[in-house]
Amino acid sequence: MGENPEIWKAAAMADHFEKIQKLPDPVPGCPNFRRVPGYKVYCCGQPTIAGFEAALTKVTGTAYPKEGKIIWFNLRQEPNVYVNGEPICARPPNKIGEYAELGNVTRDSAKADEEEFIKVIEGRAKENAGKLKFVDINKAEKEIEVKEVVTLSNVIEGLKAKFPGLVHMRIPVCNSAAPLETDFDILVKTLIGTNINTPVIINDQVGLSRATTGCVAACLFKEFQISASFEGLVETVPGVNLDLLKMDRYKMDPNKDALFRGEFEVIKELVAELKDEGAKNECDKVIDKNGPAKTGGTGIKQLRENIAESKLSYEIMDDAAQVFLKSKIMDNIHKYFYIIVFAGYIRDAVDAAREAVDAEKKSGVALPTSGKCAIPASELKLTKTFAQYMEENASFRDLIEAGKGNLQWERDMPPAALANLEGLAAKDFKGNLGNIIHDIYQTAHVMFGDMPQGDHKKRAKYRFASKTIMRILPAAMKKEIEGLIEAKKMTMDLYEILGKCTWVEIK
């Protein structure tokens, strides 16, 4: 399991849990199943055995042949087995929960671990009178009588009896940061040769971040197919306004905060480097379609706006939580950056795909009125991989590594307000303490005026007050309190600091 303990030490964890279903109209056994509006792309959590069939039946419906090609991507890092039809995954004992980052996991290593894990499950059940002990995401221990155990791979093989065109591809990706460049290439390679109406289903454990990221990439590939196949054909239709069909003309609500529009400094630098604002516009349109209803989608996670929401939460967290959240925010900016770059790669590939048609075939697909090619989607080729594209644009890698943390993590205090507080503290800290506290909160009231009233705003102002009082403490007092905080005898809390500053020892 990559950096994980040996598979025989792994804990058995149930994939499903109470309240896993976060969307209306559930498909039984397939958590959070939904279709991305405008695309034959579907997203979900890890299904039960019955849930697999229910999802495939819904996807094919009455119009798409059950024997037709269906692409199913599994983006999980954990190996899966099915006990009595329910999915159980292998997790390191110290990584039980809804999400886990498991390091460098490959398709081959996940499949090999799966083959070993079923032996582990069978062995544990045999030693326990046919019962398996496992945990849920809350670490609660449970036990079940084992009637049937089967690997995920064998579940897929069984489904092919009813759905012989099913192609199941594992692409183990991490939960927070971007997929690897080679992960994008595996997705593209699997989709090359498919038709525009070929269903694509993507799952992770719950149907959240990883699956949504995969769906965005799949939708961008569908856009490549549409543009490369039909643009020449559409131009021959009288009265069609081509501008209405172009995804790169998408404009977000200008009244949205800049962070919610994805206008991070490193993203603005990327758009300038790409010399193609359309790549971000197209990417944002697809992200919105994959998001919740408020941005035009049917999903749960909004990959771009989630970054801004996390950034707002950052201001009210304690130091330990801020360290974790800062890492998550930077990972998500890294992901957003790479999806835009992938959109740029796909847009470049459109013209190249038209030119890549063999000369002898060109006459058969060229339109007589314009000379442009209307190539069947299943015959489209890409002339370079995404990894090769990134090698040609290696500066993008340096740009994101240097720029993903380029955010204003703390609000700037107005210089005049800071000078006033420093002056009061220098003149007579204890004597002016009442005025200092008053002025700190008056400054906080102005600085956090954009936040809605409520607990979040109170916590943000209190945290600001705690940091500011530390900032203006007289040197000797500051040194003493910093020592106590470092020794974990107190915390950087406003009331604790004030208590220490005003405490008078009885002599």
N, C-alpha and C positions, 0 to 999 in steps of 0.2 A: 504493500500500500504506500509506495513512495517513502516518505519520511515517517509513516505510521509504524506502530509496533507490528510484529509479525501477526499474520491474520488470525492465528489461533488464540491470540490475546484480545482480539477485538470484541467489543460489546455488541450484542444483537439489539438493534433499536427499531421499533416500529416506525414506519414512515408516516402513517396517518395518525392524527390526534384530534382531540375535541376542538371544534371551531376551525379546522383546516379549511373548510369551505368559506370563502370570503365573497363570493359572487352569487347573484340570484340564478335561478333556473339550473340547478346542478344536474350533471350527468352522473347517475349512480356509479360509484366506484372510480370516478375519474375527477379528482379535485380541480375545481376552478377552470374547467374546460370552457373555452370560448374561441370564436373566430375573430381574426383581425378584420375590421371593416374594409371592404374593397379588395381583399386578397384571399386567395385560397390557402391561408396560413392559419394554423390553429395552435393554441397554447394550453398547457395543463400541468398538473402535478403528476407524481408517480401513480399510475392506475393499479387497481387490483386486476386479477386475471379477467374477471367479468367486466371490469371497467375498460380494459383494452378493447374488448369486442364492442362494448356500448359506444365508445368513442369512434371506432372505425365504422360502425354501422351508421352513426350520425353523419360522419364525414362523407360517406359514399351516398347516403340517402337513396333516392330513386333515380337520380340522373347520372351519377358516376359509377362505372362498372366496378363491381367488387374484385374483379380480377385485374383491374388497372393498376398502374404503378402508384404507390403511396409511399412517401418518404417520411420516416419517423426518426427524429434526432433525440437522443438522450444525452443531456448535458451534465449529468451527475458524475461526481468523482467516486462515490461510494459503490462498492459491489452490492448487488441485490439478489436475494433469493425470495421465493414465495412459499410461505407456510400457510397451508389451508387456504390458498388463494390470495392471501394478504402480503403486501411487500414488507420485508424486513431487510434493513441494511446493516453493513458492518461499519462500526465507528470505533476509533480509539476511545478507550474508557474515559479519557480526559476531554473528549470533544462531543459530549452528548448535548443535543439541543436542536433547534430548528435549522441552524446553519452551521457549517464547519468548513474551514479551509484545510485541505489535506495535502498540500504541497504538489510535487511534480508527479501527477498521475497521468498515465497514458491509456489509450484504448486497450492496448494489449495487456498492460499490468492490471487494469480493472477487470478484464475478462479472466485473467489467470487467478486473481484474488477471489473472484466469484466461484470458480471451480473448487478452490480450497475452502471457501466459506461454507459451502453446502455440506462439505465433509465435517466441518466444525459443528454445524447445526445438528446434523444427524448424530454425531458423537455425543454432544451434550444431552440430546433428548434420550439417547440410549442409556446414558448413565443416570438419568432422572426418571426412570419408569415411563418413558415415552412422552415426557412433558418438557417443554422448552421454557426456560426463564429468559425474559427479555425486559427491556426498559422502554418507557416512552420518552418524548422529548423533555419532559420535566424530571427525568431520572427516577420516576416511580417504577418499582419492580413489579412485573406481572408474570403470569405463567399460563401456558396453553398446552392442551393435549395435541400432539403432532399427528395429523392424519395423512398429510401429503407435503413433500418438500420438493421444489423444482427451481432451477436457476432461471434468471431472466432470459438468458439466451434460449432455453428450451421453451419458455412461454411464447417467445416470438416465433419459434419454429412451429409450434402448435397452431398459432393464429394463421399461418400461411395456408392451412387447409381451406379456410374460407376466404382469405385475402392473399392469393398467391403472388400478387405484385408488390407485397409489402417489403420495403427495404428499411432495416433498422440500423442506424449508425450511431455509435457512441462517440461523443466529443467531450471528454471530461474537462470542464472549465471551472475556474475559481469563482467564488460567489461575488466578490466586490469589484476587483480590478477587471481590466479588459481581457477578453480571450486572447490567447497567443496568436501571433501572425499565422502560424501554421494551422490553428483552429479555424480561422476564417477560410483558409485554403481547403481544408477538409470539407467544410460546408459547401463551398463553391464546387469542388470536384464532384461531390455527391449529387448536386443539383444540375450540373451540366448534362444535357441530353434529355432533360425532362421537358414536358410541355407547360405552357402557361397555366393550364387548368389542373396540373398535377397537384394533389393535396400535399401540404407539408405540415407535419405535426411536430411540436417541440415541447419536451418536458424537462422539468427538474423535480425536486421533491414536492414543492407546493404549487408551482406555477407562478413564481414571483420573478426575482431579479435575473437569474441566469436564463430562464426560459424566455423572458421578455427580451433580453439582449439578443438571444438567438433568433427570435421572431423578427426583430428589427433588421438583422442581417439578411434573413430570408426574404423579407419584403423588398429590401433594396435589390436583391438578386432578381426578384420578379419584375422590378422596375427596369432593370437591365434588359430582361427578355422582352418587355413591352416596347421599350424604346428602340432596341436593335431590330426587332421583328416587324413592328407595325408603323413606325413613324413615316416611312416612305409611302406606305399604303394609305395612311390617314390623310396625307397631303393631297391625295387624288380625289378626296370626297368634297364636293362643292359645299360651301357654306359653313364648314367646320372652323371654329376659332381655335387655332393650335395653341394659343397662349393659355387657354383654359385647361388644356391637358398637361401643361408642363408643371411638374412637381417643384422645379427650382424657383418658381415665382411665388411660392408660399410665403406669406407674411404673418408673423405672430402679432397678437394684440400689443400695440405700442405702449399701452397703459400699464402693461405688466412690468414689474421690477426687472432691472437689467439681469440680475442673477437668474430669475425665472425664465428669461429669454435665452439663457445659456451664454451670455456675453461676458465670460471670464476672460481675463487678460490673455491667457495662453491660447484660448480658442480664437480670439481676435487675431493673434499673431499667426495662428495656423491658417485662417481664412486668407490672410494677406500672402502667406507663403504659397498656398494652393492657387492663388489668383483665380479663385472660383467660389464666389459667395453662394452659388447654387448648390454646392455640395452640402453646406450647413442647412440651407433652406429645405432641401430634399430630405435630409436626415431628420430635421425637426418635424416635418410633416409626418414622416413614418413613425417617429417616436410618439407623437401626439395620438396617432391612430392605435398605437399599442398601449397607450395609457388608459386611465379611467375615463368615465363618461364626460367629465368636465372639460377634457381636451379632445373629445370626439372619438374616444376609443371604447373598448369593452373590457379593458384589463384592470389591473390592480396598481402596478408600479408605474410612475411617470419618471423615466430614467433621467431626464434633464431637470425637471422641477424638484425631484427628490434631493438633488444636490443643494438647491437653494433652501429647501425646508430644513435639511440637516444643518446648514450653515446658521440658520436662525436659532435652531436648538442649541448650537454650540455655545452661544452667549450665556446660557443659563446653567450650564453644566459645571460640576466641580472639576478640579484639575485632573483627576484620574480618568473621569469620563471624557474630558476634552481630548486627552491623548488618544483614546480609542476613536472618538468621533472624527478628529482631525485626519487620522489615517484613512477612515472610511470615506470622508469627503474627497480626499486626494485620489483615492482609488477610483471613485465614481467619476471624477473629472478625467482621469486617465482613460476610463471606459468610453466616456462621451467623446473624447478626443479621437480615439481609435475608430469609433463608429463613423465619425465625420470623414476621417481619412479613407476608410473603407468605401464610403459613398463617393469620394473623389476618384478612387480606383475604379469603381463600377462605372462612373460616368465616362472616364477615359476609355473604358473597355467597349463602350457602345460603338463608337466610330471604328475602332480597331476591329471589332467583330464583323462589321459590314465589309471592311476591306479584306478580311481574312478568307472570304469566300473563294473557293477554287475558280480559276478562270473558266473552266469548262462548265461549271455549275452556275456561273453568274448570269448567263443569258436566261436561265430558267427561273431566276428569282428577281431579275431586274424589271422595274415597272417602265413601260414604254413612254409614258408621259414625262417622267422625271429622271429616269435612269437610276433612281435609288433602289436599293434592294429590300424586298419584303421576305426575310429569311424565316423559315419555320423555327420556332423557339428551340425545338429539340435538336436543331442542327447548328446552333450558335456555338462558337468556340471563343475561348479567351487566350490571348497571345502571350500573357505572362501571369504568373501567380501573384498573389498579394505580397508574399514574402519578397519576391523579386522587385515589385513596385516599391516596397519599403527600403530595399537595398539601394535603389536608384534615388530615393528621397531620405537618405539616412539622417539628414538633419532633423526630420520630424521626431525621431527617437530622442535626440538630445533636447529638443524643444519641450517635449512633454515631461521628461525627467526633471528638467530645470524649472519648469513653469507650473506644474500641477499644484504646488503649494503657494503660488503667488496670489494669495487672497488677503484681504484685510481681516485678520483674525480677531483684532480688538478694535473697538471704536476709538477714534481720536478724541481726546479731551480738548475743548477749546483752549488755546494758549493763555488767554486772559484769565480763564477760570483756574487753570493750574497755577499761574503766577500768584493769584490771589490766595489760594490755599497754602502755597509754599511760604508766602509772606506771613500769613497768620501763624503757621507752625513755627517759623523761625523766630518770630517776635516773642511768643509765649504760648507754647503748645497746649499746656494744661489749662491755662487761663482762657485761651480762645477756643477750647475744645467744643463748646456748644455752638459757636459760630461756624467752626470747621464742619461739624456734622451737618448743620443746616445747609451750608453752601454746597457740600458734596451732594446731598440729595436734591438740591435745587438744580445743580448741573446735570444730575442723572435724569431728572424730570424732562429737561430739554433734550438731552442726548437720545433718550429712548422714547421720545414722543411719537415715533412712527409705529411702535408696537401697540397692539390692542390691550386694553385693560384686562387684568387677570393675573393668575399665579405666575405665568411666564415672565411678565413684565416686572412683577415684584421681585422675583428671583434674580433677574438680570440687573436691576438697580441695586439690590443688596450685594450681589457679587462685585459690582463696580465699586460700591462704597468700601467693601473689604479690601480690594486691591489698591484703591486710592489712599486709604488711611495708611496702608503699609508704605506706599510710595513717598509720603510726606513726613513720616516719623523722624524725629531727631535721631542723629546718627547712633548714639549710644543705645537708645531704646530700640532702634531698628535692629541693631546687631544682636541684642539680647533675644528679641522675639524671633528673629530668623533662626537663631540657634535652637530655641524651643520647638519651632516648627520642624526643623531638620531632625531633631531628636524624637519627633512624634509625641511631644508632651502637650502640644496644642495644635490647632489648625489655623489656617488663614481665614478666620471668621471674624466679622466686624465686632460682635459682642465679646468674643474671647480677647481680641486685641485691646479693645477699650477697657475690659476688665483688668488686664495686665498693666495697661498704662496708668490706670487710676487707682490701682491697689496700693494701700498704704500699710506697710508692715508695722505691727505693734511692737514697740521697743520697751 
